[in-house]
Amino acid sequence: MGHGPRRGARTRAEHRDRQRSRKRGARRRPRWKKVLLTLAGLAVAGALLVGVALAVVYARTDIPEPNEFATSQSSILFYADGETELARFTGGHNRETVALSDIPGHLQKAMLAAEDRSFYENQGVSITGTGRAIWRNLTSDDTQGGSTITQQYVKNYFLSQDQTLTRKFNEIIIAVKIDNELSKDQILENYFNTIYFGRGSYGIQTASQAYFGKDVSDLSLSEGVFLAGVTNAPSLFDPAYREGNQERAEQRFDYIVGGMVEEGWLTAAEAADATFPQIQDPEATTASTGTEGYIASQVRDELVNELGIAEADIDRGGLRIVTTIDEQHQESAEAAVQGQLPDEPDDLKAGLVAVRPGDGAITAMYGGADYSQEQLNTTTDAHLQAGSLFKIFTLIAAVQDGLSTESEFSGPSPMEFTIEGQDEPYEVNNFRDAQFGQIDLRTATAHSVNTIFVQLNEEIGPARTAEVARALGLPEDTPGLNDDLSNVLGPAAPTVLEMASAYSVLPAEGVLAEPYLVTSVTSENGVYDYEHEATTKEVLDADVAADVIEAMTHVITEGSGRSAGDLGRPAAGKSGTSENNKSAWFSGFAPQLTATVGMYQGDGTISMQDIGEFDQITGGTYPARIWGDFMRGALEGEPVEEFPARVGVGDEALVTIAPTTEDTTTVTEEPTTEEPTTTTSEAPTTTEEPTTTSEEPTTEPTTEPTTEPTTEPTTEPTTEPPPTTNPPTGTGPPTGTGPPEEPPGDGGGDGGGGGTG
């Protein structure tokens, strides 16, 4: 008889297994318990430490008096000497405290609707808003406030809008303490008396005067709603500040009125009657009037966009800003423009800017006569066809490629150039159809001979001209900057400042320096302590610069720049005139200073003809005169410095190039009398609108080349083909001259959308 498994033996085995399992469990559980208990203990200890730390911080944090919060001071701009005041950012209103009872109830509710609708219920801090702001600040470049009215009130104490975690932590601690120790009404009263409203106004009473010319107690519902909205960002919601603000302010106005209805603070009927109020013009200040206004505006842009300083800190933070503007240079700039620019027509405009080569410091800026009348800065906002100023970029490229400035070309007029892909030849004329024999590039530069420079551009390749222009700092998106053969004649439209910076590379012996206006920034509260460091880059060989400079000296001694006069020191430059005389330039330098003058009429689409003593305005007329007067005054008392000696790059392989007699070249011995016209390019000109946003002013195309008077004939295009003749055989200066009563002018227009010399 079989036997089944022994129950007792199986039970003992299971018993042994269970015993082993219990022993292993007994050994494991105490370890986990210890770990958990340790972690719990650390958490409690950490919480206690944090609590103790917060308690200590809380106890040691004092609540500032209201008048300690906004001890605002004007920010002052100084000339380069750091002592002489240039302008100051202020609205001219002193802070004046008023009681909450003097502030209309509708204004109080409007402020709550705009900034903190749960003000009377919260504990001074918005946990969700603050958490959201901190997360945004940690994970992106965006800065978020997320602040209650109490937190905003606290923030005013620091006089700094920086979005750091330390500042946010301090703000929270003080806000909680204030909320515990002050009544809500007292906090709201303090807030109204310390918040910044723009226009240099701190507190509701001064804001009422700044925007509406009345006491706060007399404000209407609509006026109160506007003021409640403008505090969020005065630079965005003050309609007088910049274009587009009116629309933004109206949208914010509607938002606040809607919020008041939602909260039951305003009936639908009252909301329907609330319309956007009439706001008075801002009070003039030294930072918004005269020629200083243009400088102050550019300084402000640099502080905000380059240095990251908040708008509110500029207006209220007691900044001490040392600019690069030299008082003597600035006075000379104003005297030169005002002394030379004709009174008629009254819409003539000129821009002048001076830059220190190799450093980039802007020592003078004439952006207009009065910033309060017109905000467009003629040196930074107006884009003008550069005309023959671009010939220097072609000359630089040629010397870089090993071509000597003593290389000779023949300069007949007109000439036709075959361009691949185009059915019609590209025709170019010299100014007044002047005929030039074999002359070297130095003489061609002096007289701005169009046909020679187009030949030169064809030889090196027009892409090289554009490449050099960009290397010397012209922006990639410069209007009209292209790789076409005509680019040597300047269809591109840079600003006056951009051309001054580019030309400064030459006297700096190849060093490009980023232009700047702010040398240093400090603040009374120690938040700001900035010193500028020059940003430079070597973009040109010094030998190339030396040879090009030497060629440009001939412009002033014998060419289109003679009307600038003798500076009593080495000087070099180049004139330029756009098609149909819609812009005229002179840009030049002494070894230690570069200056550029740009001139136009109206919105930049008007041909400057029969003005003053000239039948046509060109770079060699008023712009050269203004430049000469400025340089003499600015450099008076400064040591006379010398240019580097000509090196002679490429002299060992001198080239003489004569135009061909094939069908691709047509010349004439007799100058034409017809007005030259072209249709191959467009160039933008200036607009009259202020440009306080990132958008550049729009421009109108010009399609006609300009001309310039000269006693040393220069060049200009025409689209009317003259009879064919043999090329001139002379080797000297041009064979024709302009009217003897005319002063030296720069070489005339191009045949395809650029400008005259």
C-alpha positions in Angstrom: 0.0 0.0 0.0 1.5 3.2 -1.1 2.2 6.1 1.2 1.6 9.8 0.4 4.0 12.6 1.2 4.7 13.0 4.8 2.7 15.9 6.1 5.0 16.6 9.0 8.2 16.8 6.9 6.6 19.2 4.5 5.4 21.4 7.3 8.8 21.5 8.8 10.3 22.6 5.5 7.8 25.3 5.1 8.4 26.3 8.7 12.1 26.7 8.0 11.5 28.8 4.9 9.1 31.0 6.8 11.7 31.4 9.6 14.4 32.4 7.1 12.0 34.9 5.5 11.2 36.4 8.9 14.8 36.8 9.7 15.6 38.5 6.4 12.6 40.8 6.8 13.7 41.5 10.4 17.1 42.5 9.1 15.7 44.8 6.3 12.8 46.6 8.0 15.0 48.4 10.6 17.2 49.8 7.8 14.2 51.3 5.9 12.8 52.6 9.0 16.0 54.4 9.9 16.3 55.9 6.4 12.7 57.2 6.5 13.0 58.5 10.0 16.3 60.2 9.0 14.7 61.9 6.0 11.7 62.9 8.0 14.0 64.4 10.6 16.0 66.3 8.1 12.8 67.6 6.5 11.6 68.8 9.8 14.9 70.3 10.7 15.1 72.0 7.3 11.6 73.4 7.7 12.5 74.6 11.1 15.7 76.2 9.8 13.9 77.9 6.9 11.2 79.0 9.3 13.7 80.4 11.7 15.6 82.1 8.9 12.4 83.6 7.6 11.5 84.7 11.0 14.9 86.4 11.5 14.7 88.1 8.1 11.1 89.1 8.8 12.0 90.5 12.2 15.0 92.4 10.9 13.2 93.9 7.9 12.1 97.4 8.5 9.2 99.0 6.7 10.5 102.1 4.9 8.7 105.4 5.3 6.7 106.3 2.2 9.0 109.1 1.3 11.9 106.7 1.3 10.4 104.6 -1.4 10.6 107.1 -4.3 13.5 109.4 -3.5 13.6 109.9 -7.2 16.1 112.2 -8.9 16.5 113.3 -12.5 19.0 111.4 -14.6 21.6 113.8 -16.0 23.5 113.6 -19.2 27.0 115.1 -19.2 29.4 116.0 -22.0 32.5 113.9 -22.3 34.2 115.9 -19.6 31.9 114.3 -17.1 31.1 117.7 -15.5 29.2 119.9 -18.0 25.5 119.1 -18.2 24.2 118.3 -21.6 20.5 117.4 -20.8 18.5 115.7 -18.2 15.6 113.2 -18.2 12.8 114.8 -16.1 9.3 116.0 -16.6 9.9 118.9 -14.3 7.3 117.8 -11.7 8.1 117.4 -8.0 6.5 114.6 -6.1 3.5 115.8 -4.0 1.8 113.6 -1.5 -2.0 113.6 -1.2 -4.4 111.8 1.2 -6.4 108.9 -0.1 -9.5 110.9 0.7 -8.4 113.4 -2.0 -8.3 110.7 -4.6 -11.7 110.1 -6.3 -13.3 106.8 -5.6 -13.6 106.0 -9.2 -9.8 106.4 -9.6 -9.1 104.1 -6.7 -11.4 101.4 -8.2 -9.8 102.0 -11.7 -6.4 101.4 -10.2 -7.5 98.2 -8.5 -9.2 97.0 -11.8 -5.9 97.7 -13.6 -3.4 96.2 -11.2 -4.8 94.2 -8.3 -8.5 93.4 -8.2 -8.2 91.2 -5.0 -6.2 93.9 -3.2 -8.5 94.1 -0.2 -8.6 90.3 0.1 -5.1 89.2 -0.5 -2.2 89.0 2.1 0.0 91.4 0.1 1.5 88.7 -2.1 0.1 86.8 -5.0 1.6 83.3 -4.6 0.4 82.1 -8.0 1.5 85.3 -9.7 4.9 85.3 -8.0 5.5 81.6 -8.7 4.6 82.2 -12.3 6.9 85.1 -12.6 9.8 83.2 -11.0 9.3 80.3 -13.3 9.3 82.5 -16.3 12.4 84.3 -15.1 14.2 81.0 -14.6 13.2 79.3 -17.8 13.2 82.2 -20.3 14.6 85.6 -21.1 11.1 87.1 -20.4 10.7 89.1 -17.2 7.4 88.9 -15.5 6.2 90.9 -12.5 3.2 89.0 -11.2 3.0 91.6 -8.4 0.2 92.8 -6.2 -0.2 96.5 -5.5 1.6 96.0 -2.2 4.5 94.3 -4.0 4.7 97.1 -6.6 4.8 99.6 -3.7 7.7 97.8 -2.2 9.5 97.6 -5.5 9.6 101.4 -5.7 11.8 101.4 -2.7 14.6 99.7 -4.6 14.5 102.1 -7.5 15.5 99.2 -9.7 13.5 97.1 -12.0 15.9 94.2 -12.2 14.2 90.8 -12.2 16.5 88.9 -9.8 15.4 86.2 -7.4 17.1 88.1 -4.5 15.1 91.3 -5.2 11.9 89.2 -5.6 12.5 87.5 -2.3 13.1 90.8 -0.5 10.0 92.3 -2.1 7.9 89.4 -0.8 9.2 89.7 2.7 8.6 93.4 2.9 5.2 93.1 1.2 4.0 90.5 3.8 5.2 92.6 6.7 3.6 95.8 5.3 0.3 94.0 4.8 0.4 92.8 8.4 1.4 96.1 9.9 -0.4 98.7 7.7 -4.0 99.1 6.8 -5.1 98.4 3.2 -6.1 102.1 2.8 -2.7 103.3 4.0 -0.9 100.9 1.6 -3.1 102.2 -1.3 -2.5 105.8 -0.4 1.3 105.2 -0.2 1.1 103.4 -3.6 -0.7 106.3 -5.3 1.9 108.7 -3.9 5.0 106.8 -5.0 4.1 105.0 -8.3 5.7 106.3 -11.5 3.3 107.6 -14.1 5.8 108.6 -16.8 6.6 112.2 -17.9 8.9 112.5 -14.9 5.9 112.3 -12.6 5.9 110.3 -9.3 2.6 110.1 -7.5 -0.9 110.7 -8.6 -1.0 114.5 -8.0 2.0 115.3 -10.2 0.7 112.9 -12.8 -2.7 114.7 -12.9 -0.8 117.9 -13.6 1.5 116.3 -16.2 -1.3 114.7 -18.3 -4.3 116.9 -17.6 -3.1 120.1 -15.9 -5.4 119.7 -12.9 -5.5 118.5 -9.3 -6.2 114.8 -8.7 -9.5 115.7 -6.9 -10.8 117.2 -10.2 -10.1 114.2 -12.4 -13.0 112.7 -14.4 -13.8 109.0 -14.6 -12.1 108.8 -18.0 -9.1 110.7 -16.9 -8.7 108.5 -13.8 -9.0 105.3 -15.9 -6.2 106.5 -18.3 -3.9 107.3 -15.4 -4.6 103.9 -13.8 -3.6 102.3 -17.1 -0.5 104.3 -17.9 1.4 103.1 -14.8 1.8 99.7 -16.3 4.3 101.0 -18.8 4.4 104.7 -19.6 6.6 104.2 -22.6 3.9 102.0 -24.1 0.7 103.8 -23.1 1.6 107.5 -23.1 0.2 108.6 -26.6 2.8 111.3 -26.9 5.7 109.0 -26.3 5.8 107.1 -29.6 3.7 106.0 -32.6 1.3 103.2 -31.8 0.8 104.2 -28.1 -2.5 105.8 -28.8 -4.0 102.5 -29.9 -2.4 100.6 -27.0 -3.7 103.2 -24.5 -7.2 102.9 -25.8 -7.2 99.1 -25.6 -5.9 99.3 -22.0 -8.6 101.9 -21.2 -11.3 99.5 -22.4 -9.7 96.7 -20.4 -9.9 98.7 -17.2 -13.4 99.9 -17.8 -14.5 96.4 -18.5 -12.8 95.2 -15.3 -14.6 97.8 -13.2 -17.9 96.6 -14.7 -17.1 92.9 -13.9 -16.2 93.8 -10.3 -19.5 95.8 -9.9 -17.7 99.1 -9.5 -19.2 100.6 -12.6 -22.6 100.2 -14.2 -22.9 99.3 -17.9 -24.4 102.8 -18.5 -21.5 104.5 -16.8 -19.1 102.4 -18.8 -20.8 103.3 -22.1 -20.4 107.0 -21.2 -16.6 106.7 -20.5 -14.6 107.8 -23.5 -10.9 108.1 -24.0 -9.9 111.6 -22.6 -8.0 114.4 -24.2 -4.4 114.5 -23.0 -2.2 117.6 -23.0 1.2 117.6 -24.7 4.1 116.8 -22.4 6.1 119.7 -20.9 9.3 120.4 -22.8 12.6 119.4 -21.2 16.3 119.6 -22.2 16.1 116.0 -23.2 13.2 116.7 -25.7 14.1 120.0 -27.3 16.8 121.5 -29.5 19.7 119.6 -31.0 20.3 118.1 -27.6 17.0 116.3 -27.9 18.4 114.1 -30.7 21.4 113.2 -28.6 19.3 112.4 -25.5 16.9 110.3 -27.6 19.8 108.2 -28.9 21.4 107.9 -25.5 18.1 106.7 -24.1 17.9 104.0 -26.9 21.5 102.9 -26.1 20.7 102.7 -22.4 17.6 100.6 -23.0 18.6 98.4 -25.9 22.4 98.0 -25.4 22.7 98.3 -21.6 19.4 96.9 -20.6 18.4 99.7 -18.2 14.7 100.0 -17.5 12.8 103.1 -18.8 11.6 103.9 -15.3 15.2 103.9 -14.0 16.2 106.3 -16.7 13.5 108.7 -15.7 13.7 108.4 -11.9 16.8 106.6 -10.9 19.2 109.5 -10.4 21.5 108.2 -13.1 24.7 110.1 -14.0 25.4 109.4 -17.6 28.7 110.6 -19.2 28.3 110.7 -23.0 31.0 110.8 -25.7 29.8 114.2 -26.9 32.6 116.8 -26.9 31.2 120.2 -26.1 33.5 122.0 -28.5 32.7 119.5 -31.3 29.0 119.8 -30.7 29.1 123.6 -30.7 31.1 123.5 -33.9 28.6 121.1 -35.5 25.7 123.4 -34.7 27.5 126.5 -35.9 28.6 124.9 -39.2 25.1 123.6 -40.1 23.4 126.8 -39.1 26.0 129.0 -40.7 26.1 127.3 -44.1 22.6 125.8 -44.6 20.5 128.2 -46.7 17.4 129.6 -45.1 15.3 128.9 -48.2 13.7 126.6 -48.9 12.7 126.1 -45.2 12.5 122.3 -45.5 16.2 121.7 -46.2 17.7 119.3 -43.7 21.2 118.3 -42.8 22.7 115.7 -40.6 26.2 115.7 -39.2 28.0 113.2 -37.0 31.6 112.9 -35.9 33.4 109.7 -34.7 36.7 109.0 -33.2 38.6 106.5 -35.5 39.6 103.3 -33.8 37.3 103.9 -30.8 33.8 104.6 -32.1 33.1 107.5 -29.7 30.5 109.8 -31.3 31.8 113.3 -30.5 29.2 115.4 -32.2 25.7 114.8 -33.5 23.5 117.2 -35.3 20.2 115.3 -36.0 18.0 118.4 -36.6 17.3 121.9 -35.3 14.7 121.1 -32.7 13.6 117.7 -31.5 10.4 119.0 -30.1 9.3 120.0 -33.6 10.5 116.9 -35.5 11.7 113.6 -34.0 13.3 112.1 -37.0 17.1 112.1 -36.5 18.8 113.0 -39.7 22.0 111.1 -38.7 20.4 107.8 -37.6 16.9 107.6 -39.0 17.2 109.0 -42.5 18.4 106.6 -45.2 20.0 108.5 -48.1 21.4 107.2 -51.4 25.2 107.4 -50.9 26.1 108.3 -54.5 29.8 108.4 -55.1 30.8 107.8 -51.5 30.6 104.2 -52.5 33.5 104.6 -54.9 35.9 104.4 -52.0 34.7 100.9 -51.2 35.5 99.9 -54.8 38.9 101.6 -54.6 39.6 99.7 -51.3 38.7 96.4 -53.0 40.9 97.1 -56.0 43.9 97.9 -53.8 43.2 94.8 -51.7 43.3 92.9 -55.0 46.8 94.3 -55.8 45.9 97.2 -58.1 48.0 100.4 -57.6 46.2 103.7 -57.0 48.6 104.9 -59.8 47.0 102.6 -62.3 45.7 104.6 -65.3 42.3 104.4 -66.9 40.7 106.4 -69.7 37.5 108.3 -68.7 35.4 109.1 -71.8 31.7 109.9 -71.5 29.4 108.2 -72.1 30.4 104.6 -72.0 28.3 101.5 -72.4 28.8 98.2 -70.5 27.5 94.9 -71.6 25.9 93.1 -68.6 25.1 89.4 -68.9 21.4 88.7 -69.0 20.4 92.2 -70.0 19.4 93.0 -73.6 20.3 96.7 -73.4 23.8 97.9 -72.5 24.4 99.7 -69.2 25.2 103.3 -70.0 27.2 105.6 -67.8 28.0 109.3 -68.2 30.4 111.7 -66.5 29.1 114.8 -64.8 28.3 117.3 -67.6 29.7 114.6 -69.9 33.3 115.7 -69.1 35.9 113.9 -71.1 38.9 112.4 -69.3 42.0 111.0 -70.9 44.4 108.6 -69.3 44.5 109.5 -65.6 45.4 107.4 -62.5 43.0 106.3 -59.8 44.1 109.1 -57.5 43.0 111.8 -60.0 39.8 109.8 -60.8 39.0 109.8 -57.1 39.6 113.5 -56.9 37.2 114.2 -59.7 34.9 111.3 -59.1 35.0 110.0 -62.6 32.0 107.7 -63.1 33.1 105.9 -66.2 36.5 105.0 -64.7 35.0 103.7 -61.5 32.5 101.6 -63.3 35.4 100.1 -65.4 37.2 99.5 -62.1 34.2 97.8 -60.6 33.8 95.7 -63.7 37.4 94.6 -63.4 37.3 93.6 -59.7 33.8 92.3 -59.7 30.9 94.4 -58.2 30.5 91.7 -55.5 33.8 92.9 -54.1 32.5 96.4 -53.7 29.5 95.2 -51.7 31.8 92.9 -49.7 34.0 95.8 -48.6 31.0 97.9 -47.7 29.7 95.2 -45.4 33.2 94.6 -44.0 33.5 98.2 -43.1 30.2 98.0 -41.1 27.3 98.7 -43.4 24.4 96.5 -42.3 23.5 93.6 -44.5 20.0 95.0 -44.9 21.1 98.4 -46.1 18.5 99.5 -48.6 19.7 99.2 -52.2 23.0 97.4 -51.3 23.6 94.9 -54.0 26.2 93.1 -56.2 25.2 94.9 -59.4 27.7 96.8 -61.6 26.1 100.1 -60.6 26.7 99.6 -56.9 29.9 101.6 -57.2 27.8 104.7 -57.9 25.9 104.4 -54.7 22.3 103.3 -55.1 22.6 101.9 -51.5 21.0 104.1 -48.8 22.8 104.0 -45.5 22.5 106.5 -42.7 24.9 109.3 -42.0 26.2 107.6 -38.9 26.7 104.3 -40.7 28.8 106.1 -43.4 30.9 108.0 -40.8 31.6 104.7 -39.0 32.6 103.0 -42.3 34.9 105.8 -43.3 36.5 105.9 -39.9 38.1 102.5 -40.7 40.6 104.3 -43.0 42.2 106.8 -40.5 42.1 104.0 -37.9 44.4 102.1 -40.3 41.9 99.2 -40.8 40.2 99.0 -37.4 36.4 99.0 -37.3 35.0 100.3 -34.1 31.3 100.1 -33.1 30.0 103.7 -32.6 28.6 104.5 -29.2 27.3 107.5 -27.2 27.6 106.4 -23.5 30.9 106.3 -21.8 29.7 105.5 -18.2 26.6 105.2 -16.1 26.4 105.4 -12.3 23.5 105.9 -10.0 23.0 107.5 -6.6 21.8 104.2 -5.1 24.7 102.2 -6.4 22.6 99.9 -8.6 24.4 100.9 -11.8 28.2 101.2 -12.3 29.0 100.9 -16.0 32.1 101.7 -18.0 32.2 101.3 -21.8 34.7 99.1 -23.4 35.4 99.7 -27.1 34.3 97.0 -29.5 36.8 96.8 -32.3 37.7 94.5 -35.2 40.5 94.7 -37.8 38.9 94.6 -41.2 41.4 96.2 -43.5 45.1 95.9 -44.0 46.9 99.1 -42.9 48.9 99.3 -46.2 45.7 99.3 -48.1 44.2 102.0 -45.9 47.3 104.2 -46.3 47.1 104.1 -50.1 43.4 104.8 -50.2 43.8 107.7 -47.7 46.5 109.3 -49.9 44.2 109.1 -52.9 41.4 110.7 -50.9 43.6 113.7 -50.0 43.5 114.7 -53.6 39.7 115.2 -53.3 40.3 118.1 -50.9 43.4 119.6 -52.5 42.4 119.5 -56.2 39.0 117.9 -56.6 35.3 118.0 -55.6 36.1 118.8 -52.0 38.1 122.0 -52.5 35.1 124.0 -51.2 35.8 122.5 -47.8 38.8 124.8 -47.5 42.1 124.3 -45.9 41.9 122.7 -42.4 45.5 123.6 -41.5 46.2 119.9 -41.1 46.1 116.7 -43.2 42.6 115.8 -44.4 41.0 113.4 -46.8 37.4 112.9 -48.0 34.9 112.1 -50.6 31.8 113.9 -51.9 28.6 112.2 -53.1 25.3 113.1 -54.7 22.4 110.9 -55.4 20.3 110.7 -58.5 18.6 113.9 -59.4 20.2 115.7 -56.5 17.8 114.2 -53.9 20.7 113.7 -51.4 24.1 115.2 -51.1 27.0 114.1 -49.0 30.5 114.9 -47.8 32.4 112.4 -45.7 36.0 112.8 -44.6 38.6 112.8 -41.9 41.7 114.1 -40.2 43.9 111.4 -38.5 42.0 111.8 -35.2 38.4 112.6 -36.3 36.0 111.5 -39.0 32.9 113.5 -39.9 30.0 112.9 -42.3 27.4 115.4 -43.6 24.2 114.4 -45.3 21.8 116.8 -46.8 18.3 116.5 -48.4 15.0 118.4 -48.8 11.6 117.6 -47.4 11.0 113.9 -47.2 14.0 113.1 -49.4 12.2 112.8 -52.7 12.7 116.4 -53.8 15.4 117.4 -56.3 17.6 120.1 -54.7 17.8 122.5 -57.7 18.3 126.3 -57.8 19.0 126.7 -54.1 21.1 129.5 -52.8 24.0 130.3 -55.2 23.9 126.8 -56.9 21.8 125.5 -59.8 22.0 122.1 -58.2 23.0 120.9 -54.7 25.8 118.3 -54.7 28.2 117.0 -52.2 30.9 119.5 -53.2 28.7 122.5 -52.4 27.0 123.0 -49.0 27.9 119.6 -47.5 31.6 120.1 -48.2 31.4 123.6 -46.8 29.6 122.4 -43.6 32.2 119.6 -43.2 35.1 122.1 -43.5 33.7 124.6 -41.1 32.9 121.8 -38.6 36.4 120.2 -38.8 38.2 123.5 -38.3 36.1 124.4 -35.2 36.2 120.9 -33.7 39.9 120.4 -34.1 41.0 123.8 -33.0 43.6 123.4 -30.3 44.1 119.7 -31.0 47.6 118.6 -32.1 48.3 118.3 -35.9 48.7 114.6 -36.7 49.9 113.0 -39.9 48.4 110.3 -42.1 50.6 107.2 -42.7 52.8 107.5 -45.8 51.6 106.0 -49.1 52.9 102.4 -49.3 52.4 101.8 -53.0 50.5 98.6 -53.0 50.7 97.1 -56.6 53.0 99.8 -57.9 55.4 97.1 -59.2 52.7 95.9 -61.6 51.1 99.2 -62.8 48.1 98.8 -65.1 46.9 101.2 -67.8 43.4 100.4 -69.0 41.9 102.1 -72.0 38.2 101.7 -73.1 37.7 99.4 -76.1 36.4 100.7 -79.4 34.0 97.8 -79.8 30.3 98.0 -79.7 30.2 97.7 -76.0 31.7 101.2 -75.5 30.4 104.5 -76.9 32.0 107.9 -76.3 31.4 111.4 -77.3 33.5 114.6 -77.2 30.7 117.0 -76.8 28.8 117.2 -73.4 25.1 116.8 -73.6 22.7 119.4 -72.2 19.8 117.0 -71.4 19.0 116.1 -67.8 20.3 112.6 -67.2 17.8 110.0 -66.3 18.1 106.3 -65.3 15.7 103.5 -64.7 17.9 100.7 -63.4 17.6 101.1 -59.6 15.6 102.4 -56.8 16.9 104.1 -53.7 14.9 104.9 -50.5 14.8 108.3 -49.0 13.7 109.6 -45.7 10.3 110.0 -44.1 9.2 112.6 -41.7 7.7 110.3 -39.1 9.6 109.9 -35.7 11.2 106.6 -35.4 11.0 105.7 -31.7 10.2 102.0 -32.4 12.4 99.5 -34.0 11.1 100.3 -37.6 13.3 102.3 -39.9 11.7 105.2 -41.7 10.2 104.3 -45.1 11.7 105.8 -48.2 10.7 106.7 -51.7 12.5 105.5 -54.8 14.6 107.8 -56.8 15.3 107.0 -60.4 17.1 110.0 -61.7 20.8 110.6 -61.3 22.0 113.9 -59.9 24.7 116.3 -61.0 27.1 118.7 -59.3 28.8 121.9 -60.5 32.6 121.8 -60.8 35.4 123.8 -62.3 37.3 120.5 -62.5 34.8 118.5 -64.7 33.6 115.3 -63.3 31.0 112.7 -64.3 27.4 112.0 -64.9 25.2 109.5 -66.7 22.5 109.9 -69.3 20.1 107.5 -70.9 20.3 109.4 -74.2 23.0 107.7 -76.3 25.3 110.3 -77.9 27.0 109.9 -81.3 29.9 107.5 -81.5 33.4 108.9 -81.7 36.9 107.6 -81.0 38.1 107.7 -77.4 40.1 110.7 -76.3 43.8 110.2 -76.3 45.0 112.7 -73.8 46.8 111.7 -70.6 46.1 114.7 -68.4 43.1 116.2 -66.6 39.7 116.4 -68.1 39.3 118.3 -71.4 36.2 120.2 -70.4 35.2 122.5 -67.6 31.9 123.5 -66.0 30.7 127.1 -66.0 33.5 129.3 -64.6 31.2 130.9 -62.0 30.5 127.5 -60.4 32.5 126.2 -57.5 34.2 122.8 -57.6 31.6 120.1 -57.5 31.8 116.4 -57.3 31.6 114.0 -60.2 28.2 113.5 -61.5 25.7 110.8 -61.7 25.8 107.2 -62.6 24.1 105.5 -65.4 22.1 103.1 -63.3 20.5 104.2 -60.1 23.4 105.5 -58.0 24.4 109.0 -57.6 26.7 111.7 -58.7 30.0 112.1 -57.0 
